[in-house]
Amino acid sequence: MTEITKASSAEIWHNRAVAYELCAHGFLLPTRLLAEVLSSGEYQISCEEVLGQLGTSKQTVHVITDLMKAYQDRNVDELFHELRQAYTMLFVGEKLPAFTPFVGIFSAQQRGEDGVLFLTKESLDIERIMKRCAVGKNVEEGQSNDPLDHIGSMCEFLEFLCLTYAQAITPPDHAHINKDDYETIVDTYISPYAHALATQINDLTKAPFYQALAFMLEAVVQS
């Protein structure tokens, strides 16, 4: 492999890592920081830059960033409350979410089954892969005890894999990361979830941010 090819490959993995980091911030429970960067326009600019670097079509990038412009210069406190409300309606619900944030439950539903948190075949498979790669949650340090197959957590895991492939970080010595782990996670779990969410999102919520986020996730996994 030439030095140019190595550099190009590392750059692609780094760009993917940035894209998954942005997606993770969106799919996890909204923070005040998310409201701040949406109001300032920083989030939109970062999305536009990284999607362009990943070769996403200009039309798709325009749709995503145009939706996010609805939040430009908004009052941060009001926007934070609005994001929390929209997130709860979409991914939590009063009894059931409009769209499950858990990839394992989504996969079970696609088979016509009722998924149970932590216990679907897919959620257990994902947990095994993450643990082999030395990735987990530290509840004692205040991290959420949600299942690891939450789409936000999985975006964080994909960010970790991409940074590892880019040789931007060094995983722990006990980590066993395969060269096809990224492809396996994306093709088997994330791509079907992302496509279904993007297809249904306009019927699920009127919140422009989550509409844009669904389109962005599908664009990233297709990159």
N, C-alpha and C positions, 0 to 999 in steps of 0.2 A: 504494500500500500504506500503510495507516495505521501510526502508531507502535506501537499495541497489537499489530497483526499482526506487525510486525517483531520486537518484543520476544518474542512468543510463539514465533515461528519460531527465533530465536536460542536460546531456552531449550530447545526440543526438540532442536536440534542439539547443544547443550552436554550435555544428559542422555544422548544417544546416545554422545557422545564418552566420557563417564565409564563407560558400560556396556561399550564396546569396550576401554577401558583395563583394566577388571576382567577381561574375557575374555582379553585378551592376557597378563596376568600368570598366568592359569591354563593357557593353551595352550602357552606357552613353557616351557622346562626349569625345573622348580620351583626356587625360591631359598629361602634360609632366611627371608627376609622374608615370603614367602608363608606359610610355616609359622607364623610369629609372628602374622600378622594373622588367620589362621584360628583359632589357639589363643585369641587375645584376643577373638574375635568381631567384630572390626572389618570383616573382609571380608564376613561374612554381613550385617551391618547395612547396609553400603554397597550390596550387591546388592539387598536388600529395598527400600531407599529409591529407588534409581534405577529398578528395575523398576516400582515403584508410580508413579513420575513418568512413565514411558513408557506407562502404561495397561495393563500386563500383568494378567491376571486374578488375583484373590486366591488362587484354588486353585493356579495355576501357581507363584506366588510362594511359597506355603506349601510346596509340594513341594520347591522348590529350597532354601529356607532350612532346612527340616527335615532334609534330607540333610546340609547343612553343619554342623548342630549336633553331628554326631558328632565333630567336631574341637575342640569347645569345651573349653578348659582342659587340652588335651593337652600332654605334654612336647614342647617345640619340637624338640629334636634327634631324638627318636624320630619325630615327625610329619614332619620334613624327610626323613628316610630313607624313611619309608613313602610319601610323595608321589613321591620320585624312583623308587622301585621300581615304583609303580603307573603312572607316566608311561612308564617304559621298557617295561613289559609291553604297554601300550596303543599307544604311538606309535613304538616302536623295534623291539622284539621281538628274538629271537635271530637269526632269518633275515629274517623279514618282520614288520611291525607288525600288530597285530590290526586297526587302522584307520589308514590312512595320514594323516599330518598335512599332506600336500602336496595342495593343491586340484587342481593340474594332473594329478597321478597319479590322484586320485580320479575326475576327469572322464574320463580315458582308460580307467580300469577300467569305468566305466559304459557305455562303448562296446564293451567286450569286448577292449580292447587292453592290452598291457603298457606302462605308462608308464615313462619314464626321466627321472630328475631333471634339471631345467633344460631338457629338450628337448620336452616336450609342447606342443601348440599353445596350450593354456590358460596354461601357465607362461610361455611367451614373450609371449603377449598381456598377461598381468598385469605382466610386467617392463616392457614398453613403456609401459603406462599409468603405472606408478609413476615411471619415469624422466622421462616428460613432466611429471609433477607434481613433479619434483625430489626424489624420495624414493628412497633407496638405503641401502646398508650400507657403513660405513667399516671395512674389515678391519684397516687399519693402527692403528685406535684400539681394536682388540680385539673388534669386533662379529663375530658369527657369519657364516660364509660360506655358511650354508644358503640354498637357493633362496628367492626372495622370496615364493613362493606357499605357504610354510608358514603354516598357519592362524593361528598366533600373530603372525607378521609381518603378515599381512593384517588382523588385528584392530588392530594398531598403525597401519596405513595408513588404515583406516576411521576410527580416532580422529582422525588428522591431517586427513582430509577434513571430518569433522564440526566440528572446531574452526575450520577455515578457513571453512566455511559459516556458522558462528556469529560469524564475524569476531573470534574470540578470539585468533587468531594471524595473522601475515602471512607467507605463503609467500615463498620467494626470488623475486627479480625474474625469473629465467629459468624459473620454473614456469608451466606452462600447464594450469590446472585448469578442467575443464568443469562446468557446473551439473548435468549428469547422470552424472558419474563415480561418485558414491555409488550411485545406482540401478543403474547398469550392473554394478558390482562385486558388489553384493548379489544382484540378480536372476539374473545370469548364473553366478556362481561360488559365492558364500557360501550362499545360500538352499538350493540342492540339497545341498550338503555338510552344512550344519547339520541339515537334515531327516533325512538318512540316518544321521548320527551319533546324533541324539536317538532315532531309531527303534530303533537296534541297541544302544545303549549298555549297557543292562542285561544283555545277553548277552555283551558284550565285556569288562566289568570289574565287579568288586564294590566298587570304591573309591567311596564316596559322593561325594567331591569331583568326580570326573570324570563321574559320572552327573549331578550338579547342574549342572556346567559345560556339558554338552551341552544340557540343557534350557534353560539360560540363553541360550546362543548362539542357539538357535532362537527364543526369545521376543524377543530383541533385534532380530533381522533381520525379525521380523514386526511390530515396533512401528511 
